[in-house]
């Protein structure tokens, strides 16, 4: 099986839309990384999403903190009341695992004109592609990727919303980020994956493309 990349970062997000926790290694089960997006802030009142999760789309500052109290205060500043919920296994947008190769991020960075940080896109896995890696997100759909003990199946490219436009420290939005991705990358960056074989992965693991 050809090697297409090396795993460089592992991130989990204990509370949906809040800041990440970096890991050196982790188990990945059929439902993803244990504890990933296991909790969420649910809108109580003050917003049209009553009963649904309060996300970066609704508040550009949520990703700058890992504090639930701070997140509540950020919501309150917009007259929104939120409650912490943990009554379902995961609060995923679509799939258990998301992955980005640096080559794709570099393409987007060139379009925007400055280096985009991978955490703007909130992946679970970030990988350095080998020099001859030429696949884009669409060409990998249906492929099997082996990382450490884990086998993933690529479900679909990740369509992007406004959240990656937010600066990681200030929350300031740069609309050019989403505009460039929409115009030149079919509004996609990264891939959603399902877990075919659970197991353990760690930084430095090779990513192999199964035949």
Beta strands, then each sheet from edge to edge (+ up, - down):
strand 1: 2-12
strand 2: 21-23
strand 3: 25-29
strand 4: 32-33
strand 5: 40-45
strand 6: 81-85
strand 7: 97-101
strand 8: 125-129
strand 9: 144-147
strand 10: 150-159
strand 11: 188-197
strand 12: 199-202
strand 13: 206-209
sheet 1: 2+ 1- 8+ 7+ 11- 10+ 9- 13+
sheet 2: 4+ 3- 12+
sheet 3: 5+ 6-
end
